[in-house]
Every structure is written in C-alpha cells, then in structure tokens.
C-alpha cells in the first residue's frame, strides 16, 4: 500500500509540473487537475496535463502563452476541451 501523501508534497509536485510547462512566464491563475498527480504514486512522468483556468479570458491567455512557447493547435473544441490531443509541443 502506498504511503500517505503530504499536502506539501502534492503542492510541490503540482508547482513543479506547472513551472516546467509554463516556464514561469504566465501571469494568470492556472490549476493542475486530473491524473498528473499519479506521478506521485508511480514515479512515471505524466503523458499529458489537464490545465484549468477560472474564466475564458485566462484560458485564452494560457492558450496564447502555450502557442508562443512552441505548442501548436491541433483542434478547437471550446470552451473547455484543450488537452494534449489538441495542443502539442514541437519538441
């Protein structure tokens, strides 16, 4: 059975994943959701990240930020379905 996760450990993991994706250059509220936190239990890097913003303007700014960092839009399913299948990196 897996050991209990500390709140601090979960927060640090989430902050680390967001820092890597956003490169510290996004000035908006973004929440990490979904299965990315499985990495805490398995040690395997997540294949995708579910990012959530509190409103449409912030979501649009986040998409613009990711595009400026080299991501590309592969589909558009507004207002919420922007996943790894829709925005992908060029690296």
HTML snippet that shows the backbone in 3Dmol.js (N, CA, C, O; Angstrom):
<script src="https://3Dmol.org/build/3Dmol-min.js"></script>
<div id="view" style="width:600px;height:400px;position:relative"></div>
<script>
const pdb = `
ATOM      1  N   UNK A   1       0.851  -1.185   0.000  1.00  0.00           N
ATOM      2  CA  UNK A   1       0.000   0.000   0.000  1.00  0.00           C
ATOM      3  C   UNK A   1       0.893   1.243   0.000  1.00  0.00           C
ATOM      4  O   UNK A   1       1.896   1.290   0.712  1.00  0.00           O
ATOM      5  N   UNK A   2       0.532   2.228  -0.785  1.00  0.00           N
ATOM      6  CA  UNK A   2       1.321   3.452  -0.895  1.00  0.00           C
ATOM      7  C   UNK A   2       1.237   4.261   0.396  1.00  0.00           C
ATOM      8  O   UNK A   2       0.219   4.263   1.089  1.00  0.00           O
ATOM      9  N   UNK A   3       2.314   4.931   0.688  1.00  0.00           N
ATOM     10  CA  UNK A   3       2.344   5.804   1.861  1.00  0.00           C
ATOM     11  C   UNK A   3       1.451   7.013   1.616  1.00  0.00           C
ATOM     12  O   UNK A   3       1.215   7.403   0.472  1.00  0.00           O
ATOM     13  N   UNK A   4       0.966   7.592   2.683  1.00  0.00           N
ATOM     14  CA  UNK A   4       0.133   8.787   2.581  1.00  0.00           C
ATOM     15  C   UNK A   4       0.938   9.929   1.979  1.00  0.00           C
ATOM     16  O   UNK A   4       2.130  10.074   2.253  1.00  0.00           O
ATOM     17  N   UNK A   5       0.288  10.722   1.171  1.00  0.00           N
ATOM     18  CA  UNK A   5       0.932  11.869   0.552  1.00  0.00           C
ATOM     19  C   UNK A   5       0.714  13.090   1.422  1.00  0.00           C
ATOM     20  O   UNK A   5      -0.390  13.333   1.911  1.00  0.00           O
ATOM     21  N   UNK A   6       1.762  13.844   1.607  1.00  0.00           N
ATOM     22  CA  UNK A   6       1.611  15.065   2.387  1.00  0.00           C
ATOM     23  C   UNK A   6       1.064  16.175   1.497  1.00  0.00           C
ATOM     24  O   UNK A   6       1.292  16.181   0.287  1.00  0.00           O
ATOM     25  N   UNK A   7       0.353  17.098   2.093  1.00  0.00           N
ATOM     26  CA  UNK A   7      -0.170  18.238   1.342  1.00  0.00           C
ATOM     27  C   UNK A   7       0.970  19.016   0.703  1.00  0.00           C
ATOM     28  O   UNK A   7       0.856  19.466  -0.437  1.00  0.00           O
ATOM     29  N   UNK A   8       2.063  19.175   1.428  1.00  0.00           N
ATOM     30  CA  UNK A   8       3.212  19.904   0.905  1.00  0.00           C
ATOM     31  C   UNK A   8       3.821  19.170  -0.297  1.00  0.00           C
ATOM     32  O   UNK A   8       4.213  19.807  -1.274  1.00  0.00           O
ATOM     33  N   UNK A   9       3.900  17.848  -0.229  1.00  0.00           N
ATOM     34  CA  UNK A   9       4.450  17.073  -1.335  1.00  0.00           C
ATOM     35  C   UNK A   9       3.608  17.185  -2.593  1.00  0.00           C
ATOM     36  O   UNK A   9       4.139  17.319  -3.696  1.00  0.00           O
ATOM     37  N   UNK A  10       2.306  17.131  -2.427  1.00  0.00           N
ATOM     38  CA  UNK A  10       1.396  17.267  -3.562  1.00  0.00           C
ATOM     39  C   UNK A  10       1.517  18.663  -4.164  1.00  0.00           C
ATOM     40  O   UNK A  10       1.578  18.809  -5.385  1.00  0.00           O
ATOM     41  N   UNK A  11       1.553  19.683  -3.319  1.00  0.00           N
ATOM     42  CA  UNK A  11       1.682  21.063  -3.806  1.00  0.00           C
ATOM     43  C   UNK A  11       2.992  21.248  -4.572  1.00  0.00           C
ATOM     44  O   UNK A  11       3.003  21.853  -5.644  1.00  0.00           O
ATOM     45  N   UNK A  12       4.091  20.733  -4.032  1.00  0.00           N
ATOM     46  CA  UNK A  12       5.388  20.884  -4.706  1.00  0.00           C
ATOM     47  C   UNK A  12       5.404  20.174  -6.055  1.00  0.00           C
ATOM     48  O   UNK A  12       5.971  20.684  -7.021  1.00  0.00           O
ATOM     49  N   UNK A  13       4.784  19.002  -6.121  1.00  0.00           N
ATOM     50  CA  UNK A  13       4.710  18.281  -7.395  1.00  0.00           C
ATOM     51  C   UNK A  13       3.930  19.089  -8.419  1.00  0.00           C
ATOM     52  O   UNK A  13       4.381  19.259  -9.552  1.00  0.00           O
ATOM     53  N   UNK A  14       2.769  19.585  -8.031  1.00  0.00           N
ATOM     54  CA  UNK A  14       1.949  20.385  -8.940  1.00  0.00           C
ATOM     55  C   UNK A  14       2.656  21.643  -9.392  1.00  0.00           C
ATOM     56  O   UNK A  14       2.633  21.981 -10.576  1.00  0.00           O
ATOM     57  N   UNK A  15       3.280  22.334  -8.470  1.00  0.00           N
ATOM     58  CA  UNK A  15       4.008  23.552  -8.817  1.00  0.00           C
ATOM     59  C   UNK A  15       5.152  23.249  -9.774  1.00  0.00           C
ATOM     60  O   UNK A  15       5.406  24.018 -10.701  1.00  0.00           O
ATOM     61  N   UNK A  16       5.842  22.137  -9.558  1.00  0.00           N
ATOM     62  CA  UNK A  16       6.949  21.755 -10.439  1.00  0.00           C
ATOM     63  C   UNK A  16       6.478  21.457 -11.854  1.00  0.00           C
ATOM     64  O   UNK A  16       7.111  21.873 -12.824  1.00  0.00           O
ATOM     65  N   UNK A  17       5.370  20.739 -11.972  1.00  0.00           N
ATOM     66  CA  UNK A  17       4.834  20.433 -13.299  1.00  0.00           C
ATOM     67  C   UNK A  17       4.393  21.705 -14.019  1.00  0.00           C
ATOM     68  O   UNK A  17       4.672  21.878 -15.205  1.00  0.00           O
ATOM     69  N   UNK A  18       3.704  22.594 -13.301  1.00  0.00           N
ATOM     70  CA  UNK A  18       3.257  23.839 -13.930  1.00  0.00           C
ATOM     71  C   UNK A  18       4.435  24.724 -14.311  1.00  0.00           C
ATOM     72  O   UNK A  18       4.417  25.352 -15.370  1.00  0.00           O
ATOM     73  N   UNK A  19       5.448  24.784 -13.474  1.00  0.00           N
ATOM     74  CA  UNK A  19       6.639  25.594 -13.777  1.00  0.00           C
ATOM     75  C   UNK A  19       7.291  25.107 -15.071  1.00  0.00           C
ATOM     76  O   UNK A  19       7.699  25.910 -15.910  1.00  0.00           O
ATOM     77  N   UNK A  20       7.384  23.797 -15.224  1.00  0.00           N
ATOM     78  CA  UNK A  20       8.003  23.240 -16.426  1.00  0.00           C
ATOM     79  C   UNK A  20       7.195  23.575 -17.675  1.00  0.00           C
ATOM     80  O   UNK A  20       7.769  23.934 -18.703  1.00  0.00           O
ATOM     81  N   UNK A  21       5.888  23.466 -17.600  1.00  0.00           N
ATOM     82  CA  UNK A  21       5.030  23.718 -18.755  1.00  0.00           C
ATOM     83  C   UNK A  21       4.931  25.210 -19.065  1.00  0.00           C
ATOM     84  O   UNK A  21       4.984  25.605 -20.230  1.00  0.00           O
ATOM     85  N   UNK A  22       4.789  26.037 -18.034  1.00  0.00           N
ATOM     86  CA  UNK A  22       4.566  27.469 -18.243  1.00  0.00           C
ATOM     87  C   UNK A  22       5.855  28.266 -18.278  1.00  0.00           C
ATOM     88  O   UNK A  22       5.849  29.425 -18.692  1.00  0.00           O
ATOM     89  N   UNK A  23       6.947  27.678 -17.857  1.00  0.00           N
ATOM     90  CA  UNK A  23       8.256  28.330 -17.840  1.00  0.00           C
ATOM     91  C   UNK A  23       8.235  29.620 -17.027  1.00  0.00           C
ATOM     92  O   UNK A  23       8.990  30.549 -17.312  1.00  0.00           O
ATOM     93  N   UNK A  24       7.375  29.679 -16.019  1.00  0.00           N
ATOM     94  CA  UNK A  24       7.330  30.826 -15.126  1.00  0.00           C
ATOM     95  C   UNK A  24       6.866  32.115 -15.762  1.00  0.00           C
ATOM     96  O   UNK A  24       6.855  33.154 -15.102  1.00  0.00           O
ATOM     97  N   UNK A  25       6.479  32.079 -17.032  1.00  0.00           N
ATOM     98  CA  UNK A  25       6.162  33.315 -17.722  1.00  0.00           C
ATOM     99  C   UNK A  25       4.688  33.615 -17.883  1.00  0.00           C
ATOM    100  O   UNK A  25       4.335  34.556 -18.593  1.00  0.00           O
ATOM    101  N   UNK A  26       3.811  32.845 -17.246  1.00  0.00           N
ATOM    102  CA  UNK A  26       2.385  33.088 -17.402  1.00  0.00           C
ATOM    103  C   UNK A  26       1.860  33.789 -16.166  1.00  0.00           C
ATOM    104  O   UNK A  26       2.030  33.305 -15.047  1.00  0.00           O
ATOM    105  N   UNK A  27       1.216  34.938 -16.372  1.00  0.00           N
ATOM    106  CA  UNK A  27       0.702  35.722 -15.254  1.00  0.00           C
ATOM    107  C   UNK A  27      -0.814  35.567 -15.177  1.00  0.00           C
ATOM    108  O   UNK A  27      -1.563  36.482 -15.519  1.00  0.00           O
ATOM    109  N   UNK A  28      -1.241  34.420 -14.734  1.00  0.00           N
ATOM    110  CA  UNK A  28      -2.663  34.146 -14.601  1.00  0.00           C
ATOM    111  C   UNK A  28      -2.846  32.947 -13.688  1.00  0.00           C
ATOM    112  O   UNK A  28      -1.882  32.260 -13.354  1.00  0.00           O
ATOM    113  N   UNK A  29      -4.066  32.702 -13.293  1.00  0.00           N
ATOM    114  CA  UNK A  29      -4.361  31.589 -12.407  1.00  0.00           C
ATOM    115  C   UNK A  29      -4.605  30.330 -13.230  1.00  0.00           C
ATOM    116  O   UNK A  29      -5.502  30.284 -14.072  1.00  0.00           O
ATOM    117  N   UNK A  30      -3.794  29.317 -12.973  1.00  0.00           N
ATOM    118  CA  UNK A  30      -3.908  28.027 -13.650  1.00  0.00           C
ATOM    119  C   UNK A  30      -3.872  26.945 -12.590  1.00  0.00           C
ATOM    120  O   UNK A  30      -3.042  26.974 -11.681  1.00  0.00           O
ATOM    121  N   UNK A  31      -4.780  25.990 -12.717  1.00  0.00           N
ATOM    122  CA  UNK A  31      -4.808  24.868 -11.801  1.00  0.00           C
ATOM    123  C   UNK A  31      -4.456  23.594 -12.557  1.00  0.00           C
ATOM    124  O   UNK A  31      -4.870  23.397 -13.699  1.00  0.00           O
ATOM    125  N   UNK A  32      -3.703  22.752 -11.915  1.00  0.00           N
ATOM    126  CA  UNK A  32      -3.381  21.441 -12.452  1.00  0.00           C
ATOM    127  C   UNK A  32      -4.421  20.474 -11.919  1.00  0.00           C
ATOM    128  O   UNK A  32      -4.673  20.430 -10.714  1.00  0.00           O
ATOM    129  N   UNK A  33      -5.024  19.704 -12.802  1.00  0.00           N
ATOM    130  CA  UNK A  33      -6.072  18.769 -12.399  1.00  0.00           C
ATOM    131  C   UNK A  33      -5.804  17.410 -13.031  1.00  0.00           C
ATOM    132  O   UNK A  33      -4.845  17.245 -13.785  1.00  0.00           O
ATOM    133  N   UNK A  34      -6.635  16.462 -12.728  1.00  0.00           N
ATOM    134  CA  UNK A  34      -6.576  15.179 -13.413  1.00  0.00           C
ATOM    135  C   UNK A  34      -5.476  14.252 -12.937  1.00  0.00           C
ATOM    136  O   UNK A  34      -5.004  14.341 -11.803  1.00  0.00           O
ATOM    137  N   UNK A  35      -5.082  13.365 -13.824  1.00  0.00           N
ATOM    138  CA  UNK A  35      -4.200  12.261 -13.487  1.00  0.00           C
ATOM    139  C   UNK A  35      -2.725  12.590 -13.335  1.00  0.00           C
ATOM    140  O   UNK A  35      -1.939  11.699 -13.016  1.00  0.00           O
ATOM    141  N   UNK A  36      -2.322  13.828 -13.551  1.00  0.00           N
ATOM    142  CA  UNK A  36      -0.897  14.160 -13.446  1.00  0.00           C
ATOM    143  C   UNK A  36      -0.340  13.825 -12.067  1.00  0.00           C
ATOM    144  O   UNK A  36       0.850  13.547 -11.920  1.00  0.00           O
ATOM    145  N   UNK A  37      -1.190  13.851 -11.078  1.00  0.00           N
ATOM    146  CA  UNK A  37      -0.712  13.573  -9.735  1.00  0.00           C
ATOM    147  C   UNK A  37      -0.430  12.094  -9.511  1.00  0.00           C
ATOM    148  O   UNK A  37       0.112  11.718  -8.472  1.00  0.00           O
ATOM    149  N   UNK A  38      -0.792  11.246 -10.480  1.00  0.00           N
ATOM    150  CA  UNK A  38      -0.411   9.831 -10.384  1.00  0.00           C
ATOM    151  C   UNK A  38       1.093   9.684 -10.323  1.00  0.00           C
ATOM    152  O   UNK A  38       1.616   8.706  -9.790  1.00  0.00           O
ATOM    153  N   UNK A  39       1.790  10.677 -10.881  1.00  0.00           N
ATOM    154  CA  UNK A  39       3.248  10.612 -10.853  1.00  0.00           C
ATOM    155  C   UNK A  39       3.779  10.523  -9.423  1.00  0.00           C
ATOM    156  O   UNK A  39       4.856   9.976  -9.188  1.00  0.00           O
ATOM    157  N   UNK A  40       3.020  11.061  -8.473  1.00  0.00           N
ATOM    158  CA  UNK A  40       3.428  10.959  -7.076  1.00  0.00           C
ATOM    159  C   UNK A  40       3.414   9.515  -6.596  1.00  0.00           C
ATOM    160  O   UNK A  40       4.222   9.121  -5.755  1.00  0.00           O
ATOM    161  N   UNK A  41       2.503   8.745  -7.129  1.00  0.00           N
ATOM    162  CA  UNK A  41       2.366   7.355  -6.693  1.00  0.00           C
ATOM    163  C   UNK A  41       3.220   6.393  -7.503  1.00  0.00           C
ATOM    164  O   UNK A  41       3.729   5.410  -6.965  1.00  0.00           O
ATOM    165  N   UNK A  42       3.382   6.670  -8.799  1.00  0.00           N
ATOM    166  CA  UNK A  42       4.055   5.726  -9.679  1.00  0.00           C
ATOM    167  C   UNK A  42       5.479   6.129 -10.041  1.00  0.00           C
ATOM    168  O   UNK A  42       6.293   5.276 -10.396  1.00  0.00           O
ATOM    169  N   UNK A  43       5.782   7.412  -9.956  1.00  0.00           N
ATOM    170  CA  UNK A  43       7.098   7.885 -10.368  1.00  0.00           C
ATOM    171  C   UNK A  43       7.231   8.024 -11.875  1.00  0.00           C
ATOM    172  O   UNK A  43       8.281   8.443 -12.363  1.00  0.00           O
ATOM    173  N   UNK A  44       6.189   7.680 -12.623  1.00  0.00           N
ATOM    174  CA  UNK A  44       6.206   7.792 -14.074  1.00  0.00           C
ATOM    175  C   UNK A  44       5.728   9.187 -14.463  1.00  0.00           C
ATOM    176  O   UNK A  44       4.713   9.663 -13.955  1.00  0.00           O
ATOM    177  N   UNK A  45       6.448   9.831 -15.351  1.00  0.00           N
ATOM    178  CA  UNK A  45       6.068  11.182 -15.786  1.00  0.00           C
ATOM    179  C   UNK A  45       4.707  11.147 -16.466  1.00  0.00           C
ATOM    180  O   UNK A  45       4.412  10.207 -17.204  1.00  0.00           O
ATOM    181  N   UNK A  46       3.876  12.152 -16.231  1.00  0.00           N
ATOM    182  CA  UNK A  46       2.558  12.184 -16.875  1.00  0.00           C
ATOM    183  C   UNK A  46       2.682  12.349 -18.384  1.00  0.00           C
ATOM    184  O   UNK A  46       3.597  13.015 -18.868  1.00  0.00           O
ATOM    185  N   UNK A  47       1.763  11.744 -19.123  1.00  0.00           N
ATOM    186  CA  UNK A  47       1.737  11.872 -20.588  1.00  0.00           C
ATOM    187  C   UNK A  47       1.063  13.155 -21.028  1.00  0.00           C
ATOM    188  O   UNK A  47       1.336  13.661 -22.117  1.00  0.00           O
ATOM    189  N   UNK A  48       0.193  13.679 -20.198  1.00  0.00           N
ATOM    190  CA  UNK A  48      -0.477  14.927 -20.516  1.00  0.00           C
ATOM    191  C   UNK A  48      -0.840  15.621 -19.208  1.00  0.00           C
ATOM    192  O   UNK A  48      -0.811  15.017 -18.136  1.00  0.00           O
ATOM    193  N   UNK A  49      -1.176  16.873 -19.317  1.00  0.00           N
ATOM    194  CA  UNK A  49      -1.585  17.647 -18.152  1.00  0.00           C
ATOM    195  C   UNK A  49      -2.944  18.260 -18.415  1.00  0.00           C
ATOM    196  O   UNK A  49      -3.194  18.813 -19.486  1.00  0.00           O
ATOM    197  N   UNK A  50      -3.808  18.159 -17.439  1.00  0.00           N
ATOM    198  CA  UNK A  50      -5.102  18.813 -17.509  1.00  0.00           C
ATOM    199  C   UNK A  50      -4.959  20.156 -16.797  1.00  0.00           C
ATOM    200  O   UNK A  50      -4.741  20.208 -15.586  1.00  0.00           O
ATOM    201  N   UNK A  51      -5.083  21.228 -17.554  1.00  0.00           N
ATOM    202  CA  UNK A  51      -4.958  22.572 -17.004  1.00  0.00           C
ATOM    203  C   UNK A  51      -6.334  23.218 -16.979  1.00  0.00           C
ATOM    204  O   UNK A  51      -7.101  23.094 -17.933  1.00  0.00           O
ATOM    205  N   UNK A  52      -6.643  23.904 -15.893  1.00  0.00           N
ATOM    206  CA  UNK A  52      -7.942  24.550 -15.732  1.00  0.00           C
ATOM    207  C   UNK A  52      -7.710  26.000 -15.355  1.00  0.00           C
ATOM    208  O   UNK A  52      -6.848  26.310 -14.532  1.00  0.00           O
ATOM    209  N   UNK A  53      -8.485  26.886 -15.961  1.00  0.00           N
ATOM    210  CA  UNK A  53      -8.440  28.304 -15.621  1.00  0.00           C
ATOM    211  C   UNK A  53      -9.829  28.732 -15.165  1.00  0.00           C
ATOM    212  O   UNK A  53     -10.818  28.093 -15.524  1.00  0.00           O
ATOM    213  N   UNK A  54      -9.919  29.799 -14.382  1.00  0.00           N
ATOM    214  CA  UNK A  54     -11.218  30.183 -13.828  1.00  0.00           C
ATOM    215  C   UNK A  54     -12.165  30.869 -14.795  1.00  0.00           C
ATOM    216  O   UNK A  54     -13.351  31.006 -14.494  1.00  0.00           O
ATOM    217  N   UNK A  55     -11.668  31.310 -15.963  1.00  0.00           N
ATOM    218  CA  UNK A  55     -12.552  32.025 -16.883  1.00  0.00           C
ATOM    219  C   UNK A  55     -11.999  31.982 -18.308  1.00  0.00           C
ATOM    220  O   UNK A  55     -10.846  31.615 -18.534  1.00  0.00           O
ATOM    221  N   UNK A  56     -12.846  32.363 -19.257  1.00  0.00           N
ATOM    222  CA  UNK A  56     -12.475  32.315 -20.673  1.00  0.00           C
ATOM    223  C   UNK A  56     -11.304  33.227 -21.031  1.00  0.00           C
ATOM    224  O   UNK A  56     -10.442  32.803 -21.801  1.00  0.00           O
ATOM    225  N   UNK A  57     -11.222  34.464 -20.514  1.00  0.00           N
ATOM    226  CA  UNK A  57     -10.075  35.307 -20.862  1.00  0.00           C
ATOM    227  C   UNK A  57      -8.739  34.698 -20.396  1.00  0.00           C
ATOM    228  O   UNK A  57      -7.739  34.769 -21.110  1.00  0.00           O
ATOM    229  N   UNK A  58      -8.732  34.112 -19.216  1.00  0.00           N
ATOM    230  CA  UNK A  58      -7.498  33.488 -18.731  1.00  0.00           C
ATOM    231  C   UNK A  58      -7.171  32.263 -19.570  1.00  0.00           C
ATOM    232  O   UNK A  58      -6.003  32.007 -19.866  1.00  0.00           O
ATOM    233  N   UNK A  59      -8.191  31.504 -19.956  1.00  0.00           N
ATOM    234  CA  UNK A  59      -7.981  30.325 -20.802  1.00  0.00           C
ATOM    235  C   UNK A  59      -7.383  30.747 -22.141  1.00  0.00           C
ATOM    236  O   UNK A  59      -6.455  30.108 -22.637  1.00  0.00           O
ATOM    237  N   UNK A  60      -7.912  31.824 -22.730  1.00  0.00           N
ATOM    238  CA  UNK A  60      -7.379  32.325 -23.999  1.00  0.00           C
ATOM    239  C   UNK A  60      -5.930  32.782 -23.833  1.00  0.00           C
ATOM    240  O   UNK A  60      -5.097  32.535 -24.705  1.00  0.00           O
ATOM    241  N   UNK A  61      -5.629  33.444 -22.720  1.00  0.00           N
ATOM    242  CA  UNK A  61      -4.255  33.889 -22.457  1.00  0.00           C
ATOM    243  C   UNK A  61      -3.325  32.694 -22.279  1.00  0.00           C
ATOM    244  O   UNK A  61      -2.187  32.716 -22.748  1.00  0.00           O
ATOM    245  N   UNK A  62      -3.804  31.653 -21.604  1.00  0.00           N
ATOM    246  CA  UNK A  62      -2.995  30.446 -21.414  1.00  0.00           C
ATOM    247  C   UNK A  62      -2.697  29.784 -22.751  1.00  0.00           C
ATOM    248  O   UNK A  62      -1.565  29.378 -23.013  1.00  0.00           O
ATOM    249  N   UNK A  63      -3.717  29.678 -23.594  1.00  0.00           N
ATOM    250  CA  UNK A  63      -3.505  29.082 -24.919  1.00  0.00           C
ATOM    251  C   UNK A  63      -2.494  29.910 -25.712  1.00  0.00           C
ATOM    252  O   UNK A  63      -1.605  29.355 -26.359  1.00  0.00           O
ATOM    253  N   UNK A  64      -2.629  31.244 -25.662  1.00  0.00           N
ATOM    254  CA  UNK A  64      -1.663  32.106 -26.339  1.00  0.00           C
ATOM    255  C   UNK A  64      -0.258  31.915 -25.809  1.00  0.00           C
ATOM    256  O   UNK A  64       0.703  31.889 -26.579  1.00  0.00           O
ATOM    257  N   UNK A  65      -0.133  31.781 -24.505  1.00  0.00           N
ATOM    258  CA  UNK A  65       1.178  31.567 -23.896  1.00  0.00           C
ATOM    259  C   UNK A  65       1.789  30.246 -24.360  1.00  0.00           C
ATOM    260  O   UNK A  65       2.971  30.188 -24.701  1.00  0.00           O
ATOM    261  N   UNK A  66       0.978  29.185 -24.370  1.00  0.00           N
ATOM    262  CA  UNK A  66       1.482  27.882 -24.796  1.00  0.00           C
ATOM    263  C   UNK A  66       1.864  27.901 -26.277  1.00  0.00           C
ATOM    264  O   UNK A  66       2.870  27.306 -26.662  1.00  0.00           O
ATOM    265  N   UNK A  67       1.073  28.575 -27.105  1.00  0.00           N
ATOM    266  CA  UNK A  67       1.407  28.687 -28.522  1.00  0.00           C
ATOM    267  C   UNK A  67       2.715  29.445 -28.710  1.00  0.00           C
ATOM    268  O   UNK A  67       3.537  29.073 -29.548  1.00  0.00           O
ATOM    269  N   UNK A  68       2.909  30.503 -27.934  1.00  0.00           N
ATOM    270  CA  UNK A  68       4.147  31.293 -28.028  1.00  0.00           C
ATOM    271  C   UNK A  68       5.364  30.481 -27.598  1.00  0.00           C
ATOM    272  O   UNK A  68       6.483  30.762 -28.025  1.00  0.00           O
ATOM    273  N   UNK A  69       5.145  29.473 -26.752  1.00  0.00           N
ATOM    274  CA  UNK A  69       6.243  28.611 -26.303  1.00  0.00           C
ATOM    275  C   UNK A  69       6.501  27.467 -27.257  1.00  0.00           C
ATOM    276  O   UNK A  69       7.350  26.620 -26.981  1.00  0.00           O
ATOM    277  N   UNK A  70       5.781  27.416 -28.387  1.00  0.00           N
ATOM    278  CA  UNK A  70       6.038  26.392 -29.383  1.00  0.00           C
ATOM    279  C   UNK A  70       4.978  25.322 -29.500  1.00  0.00           C
ATOM    280  O   UNK A  70       5.132  24.392 -30.293  1.00  0.00           O
ATOM    281  N   UNK A  71       3.906  25.425 -28.735  1.00  0.00           N
ATOM    282  CA  UNK A  71       2.812  24.469 -28.879  1.00  0.00           C
ATOM    283  C   UNK A  71       2.066  24.768 -30.171  1.00  0.00           C
ATOM    284  O   UNK A  71       2.167  25.872 -30.706  1.00  0.00           O
ATOM    285  N   UNK A  72       1.326  23.801 -30.670  1.00  0.00           N
ATOM    286  CA  UNK A  72       0.520  24.029 -31.860  1.00  0.00           C
ATOM    287  C   UNK A  72      -0.878  23.497 -31.623  1.00  0.00           C
ATOM    288  O   UNK A  72      -1.064  22.460 -30.986  1.00  0.00           O
ATOM    289  N   UNK A  73      -1.863  24.223 -32.145  1.00  0.00           N
ATOM    290  CA  UNK A  73      -3.246  23.796 -32.018  1.00  0.00           C
ATOM    291  C   UNK A  73      -3.517  22.692 -33.035  1.00  0.00           C
ATOM    292  O   UNK A  73      -3.200  22.825 -34.217  1.00  0.00           O
ATOM    293  N   UNK A  74      -4.098  21.621 -32.562  1.00  0.00           N
ATOM    294  CA  UNK A  74      -4.462  20.521 -33.445  1.00  0.00           C
ATOM    295  C   UNK A  74      -5.965  20.395 -33.592  1.00  0.00           C
ATOM    296  O   UNK A  74      -6.447  19.598 -34.397  1.00  0.00           O
ATOM    297  N   UNK A  75      -6.702  21.166 -32.829  1.00  0.00           N
ATOM    298  CA  UNK A  75      -8.150  21.131 -32.889  1.00  0.00           C
ATOM    299  C   UNK A  75      -8.697  22.190 -31.962  1.00  0.00           C
ATOM    300  O   UNK A  75      -7.977  22.700 -31.104  1.00  0.00           O
ATOM    301  N   UNK A  76      -9.942  22.520 -32.121  1.00  0.00           N
ATOM    302  CA  UNK A  76     -10.544  23.560 -31.310  1.00  0.00           C
ATOM    303  C   UNK A  76     -11.917  23.076 -30.873  1.00  0.00           C
ATOM    304  O   UNK A  76     -12.829  22.950 -31.690  1.00  0.00           O
ATOM    305  N   UNK A  77     -12.058  22.808 -29.595  1.00  0.00           N
ATOM    306  CA  UNK A  77     -13.304  22.293 -29.051  1.00  0.00           C
ATOM    307  C   UNK A  77     -13.720  23.139 -27.853  1.00  0.00           C
ATOM    308  O   UNK A  77     -13.690  22.663 -26.718  1.00  0.00           O
ATOM    309  N   UNK A  78     -14.106  24.388 -28.096  1.00  0.00           N
ATOM    310  CA  UNK A  78     -14.436  25.286 -26.997  1.00  0.00           C
ATOM    311  C   UNK A  78     -15.652  24.812 -26.220  1.00  0.00           C
ATOM    312  O   UNK A  78     -16.464  24.053 -26.747  1.00  0.00           O
ATOM    313  N   UNK A  79     -15.785  25.239 -25.001  1.00  0.00           N
ATOM    314  CA  UNK A  79     -14.865  26.159 -24.355  1.00  0.00           C
ATOM    315  C   UNK A  79     -13.828  25.476 -23.486  1.00  0.00           C
ATOM    316  O   UNK A  79     -12.928  26.153 -22.990  1.00  0.00           O
ATOM    317  N   UNK A  80     -13.906  24.174 -23.275  1.00  0.00           N
ATOM    318  CA  UNK A  80     -13.056  23.572 -22.254  1.00  0.00           C
ATOM    319  C   UNK A  80     -12.084  22.504 -22.736  1.00  0.00           C
ATOM    320  O   UNK A  80     -11.098  22.256 -22.043  1.00  0.00           O
ATOM    321  N   UNK A  81     -12.290  21.878 -23.840  1.00  0.00           N
ATOM    322  CA  UNK A  81     -11.521  20.699 -24.194  1.00  0.00           C
ATOM    323  C   UNK A  81     -10.216  21.019 -24.909  1.00  0.00           C
ATOM    324  O   UNK A  81     -10.081  20.762 -26.105  1.00  0.00           O
ATOM    325  N   UNK A  82      -9.290  21.558 -24.205  1.00  0.00           N
ATOM    326  CA  UNK A  82      -7.953  21.771 -24.743  1.00  0.00           C
ATOM    327  C   UNK A  82      -7.034  20.824 -23.990  1.00  0.00           C
ATOM    328  O   UNK A  82      -6.570  21.144 -22.896  1.00  0.00           O
ATOM    329  N   UNK A  83      -6.772  19.675 -24.564  1.00  0.00           N
ATOM    330  CA  UNK A  83      -5.967  18.652 -23.911  1.00  0.00           C
ATOM    331  C   UNK A  83      -4.711  18.419 -24.714  1.00  0.00           C
ATOM    332  O   UNK A  83      -4.466  19.096 -25.712  1.00  0.00           O
ATOM    333  N   UNK A  84      -3.918  17.463 -24.277  1.00  0.00           N
ATOM    334  CA  UNK A  84      -2.677  17.176 -25.000  1.00  0.00           C
ATOM    335  C   UNK A  84      -2.964  16.783 -26.437  1.00  0.00           C
ATOM    336  O   UNK A  84      -2.103  16.946 -27.301  1.00  0.00           O
ATOM    337  N   UNK A  85      -4.153  16.272 -26.713  1.00  0.00           N
ATOM    338  CA  UNK A  85      -4.523  15.925 -28.071  1.00  0.00           C
ATOM    339  C   UNK A  85      -4.847  17.136 -28.923  1.00  0.00           C
ATOM    340  O   UNK A  85      -4.962  17.015 -30.143  1.00  0.00           O
ATOM    341  N   UNK A  86      -4.997  18.303 -28.308  1.00  0.00           N
ATOM    342  CA  UNK A  86      -5.367  19.497 -29.040  1.00  0.00           C
ATOM    343  C   UNK A  86      -4.281  20.563 -29.059  1.00  0.00           C
ATOM    344  O   UNK A  86      -4.193  21.352 -30.000  1.00  0.00           O
ATOM    345  N   UNK A  87      -3.473  20.585 -28.042  1.00  0.00           N
ATOM    346  CA  UNK A  87      -2.313  21.479 -28.038  1.00  0.00           C
ATOM    347  C   UNK A  87      -1.104  20.598 -27.816  1.00  0.00           C
ATOM    348  O   UNK A  87      -1.029  19.877 -26.821  1.00  0.00           O
ATOM    349  N   UNK A  88      -0.171  20.651 -28.724  1.00  0.00           N
ATOM    350  CA  UNK A  88       1.006  19.818 -28.564  1.00  0.00           C
ATOM    351  C   UNK A  88       2.261  20.649 -28.739  1.00  0.00           C
ATOM    352  O   UNK A  88       2.265  21.669 -29.427  1.00  0.00           O
ATOM    353  N   UNK A  89       3.325  20.188 -28.099  1.00  0.00           N
ATOM    354  CA  UNK A  89       4.604  20.874 -28.213  1.00  0.00           C
ATOM    355  C   UNK A  89       5.315  20.454 -29.471  1.00  0.00           C
ATOM    356  O   UNK A  89       5.011  19.414 -30.055  1.00  0.00           O
ATOM    357  N   UNK A  90       6.253  21.258 -29.882  1.00  0.00           N
ATOM    358  CA  UNK A  90       7.025  20.956 -31.078  1.00  0.00           C
ATOM    359  C   UNK A  90       8.320  20.246 -30.770  1.00  0.00           C
ATOM    360  O   UNK A  90       9.090  19.961 -31.688  1.00  0.00           O
ATOM    361  N   UNK A  91       8.590  19.950 -29.517  1.00  0.00           N
ATOM    362  CA  UNK A  91       9.857  19.308 -29.197  1.00  0.00           C
ATOM    363  C   UNK A  91       9.699  17.826 -29.074  1.00  0.00           C
ATOM    364  O   UNK A  91      10.672  17.121 -28.806  1.00  0.00           O
TER     365      UNK A  91
END
`;
const viewer = $3Dmol.createViewer("view");
viewer.addModel(pdb, "pdb");
viewer.setStyle({}, {cartoon: {color: "spectrum"}});
viewer.zoomTo();
viewer.render();
</script>
